Structures are given as structure tokens and as C-alpha cells.
Amino acid sequence: MKIAYIGLDLFYPALKKLHSLGIEIVEIFTCDVDNVCEFNIEITGFAKENNIPLQTARITREDIGRLIDKGCEWAICGGYYFKIPHDTALPIVN
């Protein structure tokens, strides 16, 4: 299974668990944060360590299309500040 992960460090254990189950993480999206009150240090480190593309800019329709083109089956959201564009071809679970 291929998924995209959208989130902050608060839900980092969920990302680790998905990865440990053999689920392919095709891209990771997070927000720019201050790393004082909200964090993305673990998420960004995980992306780098596992050579997973990381984006901190706001998700666009083009990003969703790219995920679909990569065969992404789901997007899992664990904390994100912006509305995510919806496409019925890519289910998103919050």
C-alpha cells in the first residue's frame, strides 16, 4: 500500500507505526512551525532518514494530482493547519 502522510510531530508515532507495517510512504507533508509550541523535527528527520520527499509548503491540487500519479492510495492526516484540496481519487483520513 502507498500513502502520503500529512502531519506534525504530535502524531509521529502513527507515522512510525505505518512505516513499520511495511506501508510505503510516498511523500510527507508538514507545516512550517516554530518548534517551540508546535514541532515537526521528528517528521522532517524521518523523511530525510528514509529518503522520502518532504514538503512544508501548503498542499495544492497539483500535489494531490502528483500523489495520485505516483499510485498513492490514501493520505493520512495527523495535524495540519490548512485545508487540503479534495479529490475523490485520493481518500484522506484524519
SVG drawing of the C-alpha trace seen along z (x, -y; Angstrom):
<svg xmlns="http://www.w3.org/2000/svg" viewBox="-15 -30 34 35">
<polyline fill="none" stroke="black" stroke-width="0.4" points="0.0,0.0 1.2,-3.5 0.2,-6.5 1.1,-10.1 1.5,-11.4 0.4,-14.8 1.1,-16.0 3.2,-17.3 5.3,-15.6 2.3,-15.2 1.2,-12.2 4.7,-11.0 4.1,-7.6 1.4,-6.9 3.9,-7.6 6.4,-5.2 3.8,-2.5 2.6,-2.8 6.2,-2.5 6.9,0.5 3.9,2.3 5.6,2.1 3.4,-0.7 5.2,-2.8 5.2,-6.4 5.5,-8.2 5.6,-11.8 5.4,-13.6 3.7,-17.0 4.1,-19.2 3.7,-22.8 6.3,-25.5 6.2,-25.6 8.2,-27.4 9.4,-24.2 8.7,-25.8 4.9,-25.2 4.4,-23.0 7.0,-20.7 8.0,-18.9 11.6,-17.9 10.8,-14.2 8.7,-14.2 11.4,-16.0 14.1,-13.8 12.1,-10.7 11.7,-12.0 15.4,-12.7 16.5,-9.4 14.2,-7.4 14.7,-9.4 11.0,-10.4 10.1,-13.6 9.1,-16.3 7.1,-19.4 6.4,-22.2 4.6,-24.5 0.8,-24.4 -0.7,-21.4 -2.1,-22.2 -4.4,-20.4 -1.2,-19.8 0.3,-18.0 -2.8,-15.8 -2.6,-15.0 1.1,-14.1 0.3,-11.7 -2.4,-10.0 0.0,-9.7 2.5,-8.0 -0.1,-5.4 -0.8,-6.8 -3.9,-5.1 -4.5,-7.1 -3.5,-10.3 -3.3,-10.0 -3.5,-13.4 -2.2,-13.8 -2.4,-17.5 -2.2,-20.1 -3.0,-23.8 -4.6,-24.2 -7.5,-22.9 -6.4,-20.0 -7.8,-20.0 -10.1,-17.1 -10.1,-14.6 -12.3,-11.5 -9.4,-9.5 -7.4,-10.0 -9.2,-9.3 -7.9,-11.3 -8.3,-10.1 -7.9,-12.5"/>
</svg>
